Amino acid sequence: MDEMEEDVMAVVASYFSVLSEPMRLKIARVICEHEKSVSQIVQETGATQSNVSRHLQLMHRHGIVSKRKQGNLVYYRVSDPAMMDICRTVCVQILNRIDEREPLRKGLMRLVPASQRKVG
């Protein structure tokens, strides 16, 4: 593998590392359709403000989310729709491999729009 290919793989791995943390996925799910303030994200995820802020900063640095400030509030939204597509695709793949009696299946069904399910 040449140096350029190694650099490319490092960038790709870095992108996927952002998606590898459950709390960041939870945050992305909370803001996937609508922009929300940090306090709304904290409330919906059940995490602490400092934990949510730390994850949001990392997601912002990687271009996954964008933010805007309005007065004392900071609002975040998903700015990388491809990331949400990747997450939904993975959820569909897992959903299609899980026995219908598995408790995890119900949670995945809530994350995947009915139009994207290929479950038989």
TORTI-63166 format. One line per field, with one value per residue (C-alpha): residue number from 0; residue in one letter; x, y negated, z. Coordinates in steps of 0.05 Angstrom, whole numbers, plus 5000, padded with zeros to 4 digits. Layout:
BEGIN
seq	NUM / ...
type	A / ...
px	X / ...
py	Y / ...
pz	Z / ...
***
This chain:
BEGIN
seq	0 / 1 / 2 / 3 / 4 / 5 / 6 / 7 / 8 / 9 / 10 / 11 / 12 / 13 / 14 / 15 / 16 / 17 / 18 / 19 / 20 / 21 / 22 / 23 / 24 / 25 / 26 / 27 / 28 / 29 / 30 / 31 / 32 / 33 / 34 / 35 / 36 / 37 / 38 / 39 / 40 / 41 / 42 / 43 / 44 / 45 / 46 / 47 / 48 / 49 / 50 / 51 / 52 / 53 / 54 / 55 / 56 / 57 / 58 / 59 / 60 / 61 / 62 / 63 / 64 / 65 / 66 / 67 / 68 / 69 / 70 / 71 / 72 / 73 / 74 / 75 / 76 / 77 / 78 / 79 / 80 / 81 / 82 / 83 / 84 / 85 / 86 / 87 / 88 / 89 / 90 / 91 / 92 / 93 / 94 / 95 / 96 / 97 / 98 / 99 / 100 / 101 / 102 / 103 / 104 / 105 / 106 / 107 / 108 / 109 / 110 / 111 / 112 / 113 / 114 / 115 / 116 / 117 / 118 / 119
type	M / D / E / M / E / E / D / V / M / A / V / V / A / S / Y / F / S / V / L / S / E / P / M / R / L / K / I / A / R / V / I / C / E / H / E / K / S / V / S / Q / I / V / Q / E / T / G / A / T / Q / S / N / V / S / R / H / L / Q / L / M / H / R / H / G / I / V / S / K / R / K / Q / G / N / L / V / Y / Y / R / V / S / D / P / A / M / M / D / I / C / R / T / V / C / V / Q / I / L / N / R / I / D / E / R / E / P / L / R / K / G / L / M / R / L / V / P / A / S / Q / R / K / V / G
px	5000 / 5029 / 5030 / 4971 / 4928 / 4947 / 4927 / 4860 / 4847 / 4864 / 4813 / 4760 / 4775 / 4770 / 4701 / 4677 / 4707 / 4658 / 4602 / 4631 / 4608 / 4536 / 4524 / 4543 / 4494 / 4441 / 4455 / 4451 / 4384 / 4357 / 4376 / 4369 / 4303 / 4303 / 4354 / 4355 / 4388 / 4441 / 4392 / 4340 / 4393 / 4413 / 4340 / 4326 / 4390 / 4390 / 4465 / 4500 / 4510 / 4586 / 4582 / 4535 / 4577 / 4641 / 4609 / 4578 / 4645 / 4678 / 4620 / 4625 / 4700 / 4688 / 4633 / 4577 / 4537 / 4533 / 4515 / 4487 / 4483 / 4420 / 4429 / 4454 / 4431 / 4470 / 4431 / 4457 / 4433 / 4459 / 4499 / 4522 / 4461 / 4508 / 4524 / 4450 / 4443 / 4501 / 4469 / 4402 / 4435 / 4471 / 4406 / 4370 / 4425 / 4422 / 4346 / 4346 / 4391 / 4355 / 4303 / 4235 / 4231 / 4294 / 4280 / 4332 / 4289 / 4236 / 4287 / 4315 / 4245 / 4237 / 4302 / 4288 / 4233 / 4182 / 4199 / 4271 / 4256 / 4267 / 4242 / 4203
py	5000 / 4932 / 4871 / 4837 / 4899 / 4903 / 4830 / 4844 / 4905 / 4864 / 4811 / 4865 / 4899 / 4832 / 4821 / 4889 / 4879 / 4821 / 4871 / 4924 / 4892 / 4909 / 4840 / 4805 / 4849 / 4833 / 4758 / 4765 / 4801 / 4745 / 4691 / 4729 / 4695 / 4630 / 4582 / 4583 / 4544 / 4576 / 4578 / 4614 / 4664 / 4675 / 4687 / 4735 / 4776 / 4777 / 4761 / 4706 / 4638 / 4646 / 4715 / 4690 / 4627 / 4668 / 4714 / 4655 / 4620 / 4682 / 4692 / 4618 / 4624 / 4682 / 4645 / 4692 / 4637 / 4562 / 4512 / 4443 / 4398 / 4360 / 4318 / 4364 / 4428 / 4470 / 4511 / 4572 / 4608 / 4664 / 4633 / 4698 / 4736 / 4791 / 4808 / 4819 / 4861 / 4904 / 4913 / 4932 / 4980 / 5015 / 5017 / 5050 / 5102 / 5119 / 5119 / 5169 / 5216 / 5215 / 5266 / 5232 / 5253 / 5216 / 5155 / 5114 / 5120 / 5074 / 5019 / 5026 / 5022 / 4953 / 4929 / 4954 / 4922 / 4974 / 4957 / 4980 / 5046 / 5109 / 5155 / 5215
pz	5000 / 4981 / 5026 / 4992 / 4999 / 5072 / 5082 / 5047 / 5091 / 5153 / 5134 / 5121 / 5187 / 5223 / 5192 / 5215 / 5284 / 5293 / 5280 / 5327 / 5392 / 5414 / 5445 / 5380 / 5343 / 5394 / 5386 / 5310 / 5316 / 5361 / 5311 / 5246 / 5226 / 5264 / 5292 / 5368 / 5424 / 5468 / 5526 / 5483 / 5461 / 5534 / 5553 / 5496 / 5504 / 5580 / 5580 / 5618 / 5587 / 5588 / 5554 / 5500 / 5488 / 5482 / 5429 / 5392 / 5388 / 5358 / 5309 / 5289 / 5278 / 5230 / 5193 / 5215 / 5249 / 5242 / 5295 / 5302 / 5361 / 5379 / 5442 / 5497 / 5461 / 5412 / 5361 / 5324 / 5263 / 5219 / 5162 / 5131 / 5104 / 5078 / 5151 / 5165 / 5102 / 5125 / 5194 / 5164 / 5116 / 5173 / 5214 / 5155 / 5148 / 5222 / 5220 / 5163 / 5202 / 5268 / 5286 / 5294 / 5366 / 5385 / 5430 / 5391 / 5329 / 5357 / 5370 / 5300 / 5270 / 5302 / 5270 / 5199 / 5158 / 5134 / 5062 / 5073 / 5108 / 5067 / 5120 / 5096
***
